[in-house]
Amino acid sequence: MTNSLCYKIVPVTAYEQNSSLLWCAKTRSAAIVDPGGDLDKLLGATKQADVKLEKILLTHGHIDHIGFTAELAEKTGLPIIGPHHDDRFLLESLDEYGSMTGLAHSGNFTPDKWLKDGDTIALGEQTLNVIHCPGHTPGHVVFYHAKSKLAVVGDVLFQHSIGRTDFPRSNHDELLSSIKNKLLPLGDDIEFIPGHGPNSSFGEERQHNPFLQS
C-alpha cells in the first residue's frame, strides 16, 4: 500500500538491540529509531530501502539504544527528536555510564526536540502519535501509527516479558500502569516492535504475558 507506514528492523551490536527504520510508503520519507550502534549497517539498510532520512527518533535514554545518536546526527545533519524530558539525566550521563560499563558510544547530546504525551510526528504523509510510557525509564515514549496498527515500544514491553525496573528512576508499578492503561487499550490487533527480540501484538501479551495476568 502506498498510503501506509513501512518498517525494517535492524538488530545492532552483539546485544542485538532492535533499531528500526520507518518510512512513508508514498513519499519515502524516513526516520531511524534508536541508533544504538552499527551505523554503517543502519545507513546501509536505509540505502537498500531507497528512502530519504529526515529525522532520528528516540524512545528512551539508555545507552544501548541511543549510544551512537550523536555520531549519526553529526554524519547526517538529521534532527534528534525525543525522548521525553524526564530522561534528560540519562542523555547527560552517557559518557559516565559508558566509562563504567565499557559500552561503546559517541558521547552526550541534547535532542533538538523533547517529546511529551500527545505529540505527533510527521513522516511524509504519515503521522506518528507519541505516548509517554514511564516505568522502564521516566521519560520513555512509544511511537504509534494508528493506520498501520503498529507501535514501536522500545523497552516498555516484549514478547511475554516487560522492561526491567531495576535501573535508577525505574518504577515497576508505573511500567505496568503504562502498559495496561496506555498501550493495551489501543487494541489487541496492534503489532509492536520491541527494543529487543521478536515482534508481538498487544492481544498476545494481554493473554499470555505472565507479568500482565495479575
Contacts in CASP RR format, 6 or more apart in sequence:
PFRMAT RR
TARGET T0000
AUTHOR 0000-0000-0000
METHOD contacts of the structure
MODEL  1
MTNSLCYKIVPVTAYEQNSSLLWCAKTRSAAIVDPGGDLDKLLGATKQAD
VKLEKILLTHGHIDHIGFTAELAEKTGLPIIGPHHDDRFLLESLDEYGSM
TGLAHSGNFTPDKWLKDGDTIALGEQTLNVIHCPGHTPGHVVFYHAKSKL
AVVGDVLFQHSIGRTDFPRSNHDELLSSIKNKLLPLGDDIEFIPGHGPNS
SFGEERQHNPFLQS
1 25 0 8 1.000
2 25 0 8 1.000
2 26 0 8 1.000
3 25 0 8 1.000
3 26 0 8 1.000
3 125 0 8 1.000
3 147 0 8 1.000
4 25 0 8 1.000
4 126 0 8 1.000
4 147 0 8 1.000
4 148 0 8 1.000
5 22 0 8 1.000
5 23 0 8 1.000
5 24 0 8 1.000
5 25 0 8 1.000
5 123 0 8 1.000
5 126 0 8 1.000
5 128 0 8 1.000
5 145 0 8 1.000
5 147 0 8 1.000
5 148 0 8 1.000
5 150 0 8 1.000
6 22 0 8 1.000
6 23 0 8 1.000
6 24 0 8 1.000
6 25 0 8 1.000
6 49 0 8 1.000
7 20 0 8 1.000
7 21 0 8 1.000
7 22 0 8 1.000
7 23 0 8 1.000
7 150 0 8 1.000
7 152 0 8 1.000
7 193 0 8 1.000
8 20 0 8 1.000
8 21 0 8 1.000
8 45 0 8 1.000
8 49 0 8 1.000
9 18 0 8 1.000
9 19 0 8 1.000
9 20 0 8 1.000
9 21 0 8 1.000
9 193 0 8 1.000
9 199 0 8 1.000
10 18 0 8 1.000
10 19 0 8 1.000
10 20 0 8 1.000
10 21 0 8 1.000
10 38 0 8 1.000
10 41 0 8 1.000
10 42 0 8 1.000
10 45 0 8 1.000
11 17 0 8 1.000
11 18 0 8 1.000
11 19 0 8 1.000
12 19 0 8 1.000
12 35 0 8 1.000
12 36 0 8 1.000
12 37 0 8 1.000
12 38 0 8 1.000
12 41 0 8 1.000
12 42 0 8 1.000
13 36 0 8 1.000
13 37 0 8 1.000
13 38 0 8 1.000
13 64 0 8 1.000
13 104 0 8 1.000
15 64 0 8 1.000
15 196 0 8 1.000
16 196 0 8 1.000
16 197 0 8 1.000
17 34 0 8 1.000
17 36 0 8 1.000
17 37 0 8 1.000
17 64 0 8 1.000
17 65 0 8 1.000
17 195 0 8 1.000
17 196 0 8 1.000
18 34 0 8 1.000
18 154 0 8 1.000
18 193 0 8 1.000
18 194 0 8 1.000
18 195 0 8 1.000
18 196 0 8 1.000
18 197 0 8 1.000
19 32 0 8 1.000
19 33 0 8 1.000
19 34 0 8 1.000
19 35 0 8 1.000
19 36 0 8 1.000
19 37 0 8 1.000
19 38 0 8 1.000
19 42 0 8 1.000
19 65 0 8 1.000
20 32 0 8 1.000
20 33 0 8 1.000
20 34 0 8 1.000
20 152 0 8 1.000
20 193 0 8 1.000
21 30 0 8 1.000
21 31 0 8 1.000
21 32 0 8 1.000
21 33 0 8 1.000
21 42 0 8 1.000
21 45 0 8 1.000
21 46 0 8 1.000
21 49 0 8 1.000
21 51 0 8 1.000
22 30 0 8 1.000
22 31 0 8 1.000
22 33 0 8 1.000
22 57 0 8 1.000
22 123 0 8 1.000
22 128 0 8 1.000
22 143 0 8 1.000
22 152 0 8 1.000
23 29 0 8 1.000
23 30 0 8 1.000
23 31 0 8 1.000
23 49 0 8 1.000
23 51 0 8 1.000
23 123 0 8 1.000
24 30 0 8 1.000
24 123 0 8 1.000
24 124 0 8 1.000
24 125 0 8 1.000
24 126 0 8 1.000
26 124 0 8 1.000
26 125 0 8 1.000
27 124 0 8 1.000
27 125 0 8 1.000
28 50 0 8 1.000
28 51 0 8 1.000
28 52 0 8 1.000
29 51 0 8 1.000
29 52 0 8 1.000
29 54 0 8 1.000
29 123 0 8 1.000
29 124 0 8 1.000
30 46 0 8 1.000
30 49 0 8 1.000
30 51 0 8 1.000
30 52 0 8 1.000
30 53 0 8 1.000
30 54 0 8 1.000
30 123 0 8 1.000
31 53 0 8 1.000
31 54 0 8 1.000
31 55 0 8 1.000
31 56 0 8 1.000
31 57 0 8 1.000
31 121 0 8 1.000
31 123 0 8 1.000
32 42 0 8 1.000
32 46 0 8 1.000
32 53 0 8 1.000
32 56 0 8 1.000
32 57 0 8 1.000
32 72 0 8 1.000
32 78 0 8 1.000
33 56 0 8 1.000
33 57 0 8 1.000
33 58 0 8 1.000
33 59 0 8 1.000
33 143 0 8 1.000
33 152 0 8 1.000
34 57 0 8 1.000
34 58 0 8 1.000
34 59 0 8 1.000
34 65 0 8 1.000
34 66 0 8 1.000
34 154 0 8 1.000
34 195 0 8 1.000
35 42 0 8 1.000
35 56 0 8 1.000
35 66 0 8 1.000
35 67 0 8 1.000
35 68 0 8 1.000
35 69 0 8 1.000
35 72 0 8 1.000
36 63 0 8 1.000
36 64 0 8 1.000
36 65 0 8 1.000
36 66 0 8 1.000
36 67 0 8 1.000
36 68 0 8 1.000
36 69 0 8 1.000
37 67 0 8 1.000
37 68 0 8 1.000
37 104 0 8 1.000
39 68 0 8 1.000
39 71 0 8 1.000
39 72 0 8 1.000
39 75 0 8 1.000
42 72 0 8 1.000
46 53 0 8 1.000
53 76 0 8 1.000
53 78 0 8 1.000
54 78 0 8 1.000
54 123 0 8 1.000
54 124 0 8 1.000
55 78 0 8 1.000
55 79 0 8 1.000
55 80 0 8 1.000
55 81 0 8 1.000
55 121 0 8 1.000
55 123 0 8 1.000
56 69 0 8 1.000
56 72 0 8 1.000
56 73 0 8 1.000
56 78 0 8 1.000
56 79 0 8 1.000
56 80 0 8 1.000
56 81 0 8 1.000
57 81 0 8 1.000
57 82 0 8 1.000
57 121 0 8 1.000
57 128 0 8 1.000
57 143 0 8 1.000
57 152 0 8 1.000
58 65 0 8 1.000
58 66 0 8 1.000
58 69 0 8 1.000
58 80 0 8 1.000
58 81 0 8 1.000
58 82 0 8 1.000
58 83 0 8 1.000
58 111 0 8 1.000
58 141 0 8 1.000
59 65 0 8 1.000
59 83 0 8 1.000
59 140 0 8 1.000
59 141 0 8 1.000
59 142 0 8 1.000
59 143 0 8 1.000
59 152 0 8 1.000
59 153 0 8 1.000
59 154 0 8 1.000
59 155 0 8 1.000
59 195 0 8 1.000
60 66 0 8 1.000
60 83 0 8 1.000
60 87 0 8 1.000
60 90 0 8 1.000
60 136 0 8 1.000
60 137 0 8 1.000
60 139 0 8 1.000
60 140 0 8 1.000
60 141 0 8 1.000
60 154 0 8 1.000
60 155 0 8 1.000
61 83 0 8 1.000
61 87 0 8 1.000
61 90 0 8 1.000
61 91 0 8 1.000
61 137 0 8 1.000
61 139 0 8 1.000
62 90 0 8 1.000
62 137 0 8 1.000
62 155 0 8 1.000
62 167 0 8 1.000
63 90 0 8 1.000
63 94 0 8 1.000
63 97 0 8 1.000
63 98 0 8 1.000
63 101 0 8 1.000
63 103 0 8 1.000
63 105 0 8 1.000
64 103 0 8 1.000
65 154 0 8 1.000
65 155 0 8 1.000
65 195 0 8 1.000
66 91 0 8 1.000
66 94 0 8 1.000
67 94 0 8 1.000
67 103 0 8 1.000
67 104 0 8 1.000
67 105 0 8 1.000
67 106 0 8 1.000
67 107 0 8 1.000
68 104 0 8 1.000
68 105 0 8 1.000
68 106 0 8 1.000
69 80 0 8 1.000
69 106 0 8 1.000
69 109 0 8 1.000
70 106 0 8 1.000
70 107 0 8 1.000
70 108 0 8 1.000
70 109 0 8 1.000
71 106 0 8 1.000
72 78 0 8 1.000
72 106 0 8 1.000
73 79 0 8 1.000
73 80 0 8 1.000
73 109 0 8 1.000
74 106 0 8 1.000
79 112 0 8 1.000
79 113 0 8 1.000
80 109 0 8 1.000
80 110 0 8 1.000
80 111 0 8 1.000
80 112 0 8 1.000
80 113 0 8 1.000
81 111 0 8 1.000
81 112 0 8 1.000
81 113 0 8 1.000
81 115 0 8 1.000
81 121 0 8 1.000
82 111 0 8 1.000
82 113 0 8 1.000
82 114 0 8 1.000
82 115 0 8 1.000
82 141 0 8 1.000
83 111 0 8 1.000
83 114 0 8 1.000
83 115 0 8 1.000
83 137 0 8 1.000
83 139 0 8 1.000
83 140 0 8 1.000
83 141 0 8 1.000
84 114 0 8 1.000
84 115 0 8 1.000
84 116 0 8 1.000
84 117 0 8 1.000
84 132 0 8 1.000
84 134 0 8 1.000
84 138 0 8 1.000
84 139 0 8 1.000
84 140 0 8 1.000
84 141 0 8 1.000
85 114 0 8 1.000
85 116 0 8 1.000
85 139 0 8 1.000
86 134 0 8 1.000
86 137 0 8 1.000
86 138 0 8 1.000
86 139 0 8 1.000
86 169 0 8 1.000
87 137 0 8 1.000
87 138 0 8 1.000
87 139 0 8 1.000
87 140 0 8 1.000
88 114 0 8 1.000
89 168 0 8 1.000
89 169 0 8 1.000
90 97 0 8 1.000
90 137 0 8 1.000
91 108 0 8 1.000
91 109 0 8 1.000
91 110 0 8 1.000
91 111 0 8 1.000
92 108 0 8 1.000
93 108 0 8 1.000
94 105 0 8 1.000
94 107 0 8 1.000
94 108 0 8 1.000
94 109 0 8 1.000
95 105 0 8 1.000
95 107 0 8 1.000
95 108 0 8 1.000
97 103 0 8 1.000
98 104 0 8 1.000
98 105 0 8 1.000
115 121 0 8 1.000
115 130 0 8 1.000
115 132 0 8 1.000
115 141 0 8 1.000
116 130 0 8 1.000
116 132 0 8 1.000
117 130 0 8 1.000
117 131 0 8 1.000
117 132 0 8 1.000
117 141 0 8 1.000
118 129 0 8 1.000
118 130 0 8 1.000
118 131 0 8 1.000
118 132 0 8 1.000
119 129 0 8 1.000
119 130 0 8 1.000
120 127 0 8 1.000
120 128 0 8 1.000
120 129 0 8 1.000
120 130 0 8 1.000
121 127 0 8 1.000
121 128 0 8 1.000
121 130 0 8 1.000
121 143 0 8 1.000
122 128 0 8 1.000
126 145 0 8 1.000
126 147 0 8 1.000
126 148 0 8 1.000
127 145 0 8 1.000
128 143 0 8 1.000
128 144 0 8 1.000
128 145 0 8 1.000
129 143 0 8 1.000
129 144 0 8 1.000
129 145 0 8 1.000
129 146 0 8 1.000
130 141 0 8 1.000
130 142 0 8 1.000
130 143 0 8 1.000
130 144 0 8 1.000
131 141 0 8 1.000
131 142 0 8 1.000
131 143 0 8 1.000
131 144 0 8 1.000
131 182 0 8 1.000
131 183 0 8 1.000
132 139 0 8 1.000
132 140 0 8 1.000
132 141 0 8 1.000
132 182 0 8 1.000
133 140 0 8 1.000
133 141 0 8 1.000
133 142 0 8 1.000
133 153 0 8 1.000
133 156 0 8 1.000
133 175 0 8 1.000
133 178 0 8 1.000
133 179 0 8 1.000
133 182 0 8 1.000
133 183 0 8 1.000
134 140 0 8 1.000
134 171 0 8 1.000
134 174 0 8 1.000
134 175 0 8 1.000
134 178 0 8 1.000
135 156 0 8 1.000
135 165 0 8 1.000
135 170 0 8 1.000
135 171 0 8 1.000
135 172 0 8 1.000
135 174 0 8 1.000
135 175 0 8 1.000
135 178 0 8 1.000
136 155 0 8 1.000
136 156 0 8 1.000
136 162 0 8 1.000
136 163 0 8 1.000
136 164 0 8 1.000
136 165 0 8 1.000
136 167 0 8 1.000
136 170 0 8 1.000
136 175 0 8 1.000
137 155 0 8 1.000
137 167 0 8 1.000
137 169 0 8 1.000
137 170 0 8 1.000
138 169 0 8 1.000
138 170 0 8 1.000
138 171 0 8 1.000
140 154 0 8 1.000
140 155 0 8 1.000
140 156 0 8 1.000
140 178 0 8 1.000
142 151 0 8 1.000
142 152 0 8 1.000
142 153 0 8 1.000
142 154 0 8 1.000
142 156 0 8 1.000
142 182 0 8 1.000
142 183 0 8 1.000
143 151 0 8 1.000
143 152 0 8 1.000
144 150 0 8 1.000
144 151 0 8 1.000
144 152 0 8 1.000
144 186 0 8 1.000
144 190 0 8 1.000
145 151 0 8 1.000
146 186 0 8 1.000
149 189 0 8 1.000
149 190 0 8 1.000
149 191 0 8 1.000
150 190 0 8 1.000
150 191 0 8 1.000
150 192 0 8 1.000
150 193 0 8 1.000
151 183 0 8 1.000
151 186 0 8 1.000
151 190 0 8 1.000
151 191 0 8 1.000
151 192 0 8 1.000
151 193 0 8 1.000
151 202 0 8 1.000
152 192 0 8 1.000
152 193 0 8 1.000
153 183 0 8 1.000
153 192 0 8 1.000
153 193 0 8 1.000
153 194 0 8 1.000
153 195 0 8 1.000
154 193 0 8 1.000
154 194 0 8 1.000
154 195 0 8 1.000
155 163 0 8 1.000
155 164 0 8 1.000
155 194 0 8 1.000
155 195 0 8 1.000
155 196 0 8 1.000
156 162 0 8 1.000
156 163 0 8 1.000
156 175 0 8 1.000
156 178 0 8 1.000
156 179 0 8 1.000
156 183 0 8 1.000
157 163 0 8 1.000
157 179 0 8 1.000
157 183 0 8 1.000
157 192 0 8 1.000
157 194 0 8 1.000
157 200 0 8 1.000
157 205 0 8 1.000
157 209 0 8 1.000
158 194 0 8 1.000
158 195 0 8 1.000
158 196 0 8 1.000
158 197 0 8 1.000
158 200 0 8 1.000
159 194 0 8 1.000
159 197 0 8 1.000
159 198 0 8 1.000
159 199 0 8 1.000
159 200 0 8 1.000
159 204 0 8 1.000
159 205 0 8 1.000
160 200 0 8 1.000
160 205 0 8 1.000
160 208 0 8 1.000
160 209 0 8 1.000
160 210 0 8 1.000
161 209 0 8 1.000
161 211 0 8 1.000
162 175 0 8 1.000
162 176 0 8 1.000
162 179 0 8 1.000
162 209 0 8 1.000
162 211 0 8 1.000
162 212 0 8 1.000
163 175 0 8 1.000
164 170 0 8 1.000
165 171 0 8 1.000
165 172 0 8 1.000
165 175 0 8 1.000
176 211 0 8 1.000
176 212 0 8 1.000
179 205 0 8 1.000
179 212 0 8 1.000
180 212 0 8 1.000
183 190 0 8 1.000
183 192 0 8 1.000
183 202 0 8 1.000
184 202 0 8 1.000
184 203 0 8 1.000
184 205 0 8 1.000
184 206 0 8 1.000
184 212 0 8 1.000
186 202 0 8 1.000
187 202 0 8 1.000
187 203 0 8 1.000
188 201 0 8 1.000
188 202 0 8 1.000
188 203 0 8 1.000
188 206 0 8 1.000
189 201 0 8 1.000
189 202 0 8 1.000
189 203 0 8 1.000
190 201 0 8 1.000
190 202 0 8 1.000
190 203 0 8 1.000
191 199 0 8 1.000
191 200 0 8 1.000
191 201 0 8 1.000
192 199 0 8 1.000
192 200 0 8 1.000
192 201 0 8 1.000
192 202 0 8 1.000
193 199 0 8 1.000
194 200 0 8 1.000
205 212 0 8 1.000
206 212 0 8 1.000
END
